């Protein structure tokens, strides 16, 4: 007589059954601590980025002649202060071949599209904003 397996019976783990072992209590605790730490780090980075008084985003650049390049970028001012942006041109070896400082006046708006010309010592292959800082009043 042939026996049919009972569907309510747990498969035996030693004989290659399909039941997965459960995580131990210590494993669950450490997993919870890890997830909480990751969430805390993400929140901390998010809040620190949200408190920046000025942000920028590169749009593009033009470098058609060896002695000049220009960078176009967006500037977002989140306080009543104006800002100074340092724009740099780089060559194919990522060496700095030109630098310009652009003053961004808050009176012209909180969001501005700026194009800054940069005098270069040789042909630039890129021009980007290095950083923007609020100017003291």
Beta strands, then each sheet from edge to edge (+ up, - down):
strand 1: 54-65
strand 2: 68-77
strand 3: 83-90
strand 4: 96-104
strand 5: 111-119
strand 6: 126-134
sheet 1: 1+ 2- 5+
sheet 2: 4+ 3- 6+
end
